Amino acid sequence: MRTRFMFDFAKTVLINVSFDPSLFYKELEKALKSLLPYEVEQLGDWVNAYVKAKPELHESLDLIEAY
C-alpha cells in the first residue's frame, strides 16, 4: 500500500510543479530515486504521455531514459 501511495504522491507533485520545467525535473529525479523499479516504469509511461501536451517539459524525458 505504501508504494502505491508514493507513486500517486509523485504524480500529484509532478502535476503541481509542471509550471516550472526545472522544478519538474528535480521532483521527477526525487521520485525516480524513491520508487520501486516497476513503479519507475509506470511513472515513465505516465510522464511520456503527460509531457506530450507540454513541450517545455520534454527535457525530463532524458532523465526517464537514463533510468
Stockholm file with secondary structure:
# STOCKHOLM 1.0

chainA/1-67         MRTRFMFDFAKTVLINVSFDPSLFYKELEKALKSLLPYEVEQLGDWVNAYVKAKPELHESLDLIEAY
#=GR chainA/1-67 SS CHHHHHHHHHHHHHHHTTTSHHHHHHHHHHHHHHSCHHHHHHHHHHHHHHHTTCGGGTTHHHHHHHC
#=GC SS_cons        CHHHHHHHHHHHHHHHTTTSHHHHHHHHHHHHHHSCHHHHHHHHHHHHHHHTTCGGGTTHHHHHHHC
//
